Amino acid sequence: MTDSENILFKTLAAKYLWWMMPDEALKRPERIVIQVMNLGDFADVTAVLDAVGEDQAREFLTRAEAGQFSPHSWHYWHYRLGLAEPGGVPPMPTRRIC
């Protein structure tokens, strides 16, 4: 991660993962990206996509865990990243208790 990406991710972590210290959040940058994809404003989403790229965003979306995306964001990102055709968004991840 470059210095500018490190600064960006710390700033985003402080804003979107308010319950964690930014340095702790940096240990799981995918969590920062997912949280920005779910809750971020246009400027923050644009900045994070510029930093990680759409391919990495697709990877994070396809590996998302239950509760990481709202239904609205889940649908939006599947369409936005070309992972689904209209009406073809996969079901959201669910938790299973064994």
N, C-alpha and C positions, 0 to 999 in steps of 0.2 A: 504494500500500500504506500503510495507516495505521500509526501508531507501534506500536500493540499487535500488529498483524499482523507488523510487522517484528521485534519482540521474539520473538513466537511462532516465526516462521520461522527466526530465528537459533538459537533454542534447539533446534528440531527438526533443523536442519542439523548442529549440533554432535553431536547424539545419533545421527542416522541416516546422515549423510554424513561420517563421522569422518575420512575421508582428505582432506577439503577444509576450507579455512578458511570459517567461516560467511559472511563477507562475499562470498567468491567464489561460494559456493553460492546466495546471494541473487540472483545474476545470472540464474539459471535456476530460479525458484521451482517450476516444474512438476516438476523433478527431485526437489525436496524432497517435494512432495505424493505423487508416485509411490512414493518410497522409504518414506514413512510408510504409504501404502496397502498396500504389500507386507510391511513388517516391523513396523509400529506396534502398540502396545498400544491398548486400548480408549480410554483418555483422550486419547492423541495423535491417534488417528484421528478421534475426535469433535471435537477442537479444530481439526484441519485442515479437516474437512468444514464446520464452522461458519464458518471463515474464507473458504473458496473456494466453497462451495455444491456441491450434487450435480450441477448442470449442467456446471460446470467439471470436476469429477471424471470425469464421463462422457466429456468431450472428451479429457482426458488418457489415459483408458483406451483409447479408440478410436484414439488416435495413438501408443500405446505401442510401444516398440522391443523387439527381441529381447533377452531376458535381464533385462528390468526387473521382471517379475512371475514368481513361482513358479507352478506349475500350480494349487496350492490357492488362492492369492490371485486368480489370473486368473478362475477359476470363481466364487469368492465374489463378487467385485466385479461381474461380469456379472449375477449373480442379484440382488445387493443393490441395484444401481442400475437394475434393470429393463431391462437391455439384452439379456437372453436368457431364454427359457422353459426349463423343465427339459429337459435333453438337447440344447439348442440353442446351447450356448456355442461361439463361433467358435474355430478353431484359434489357438494362440498364435503371435505373430509369430516369424518365423525369419530368420536371417541368410542372405544370398545372396552368394556370391563369384562375381563375373563374370570 
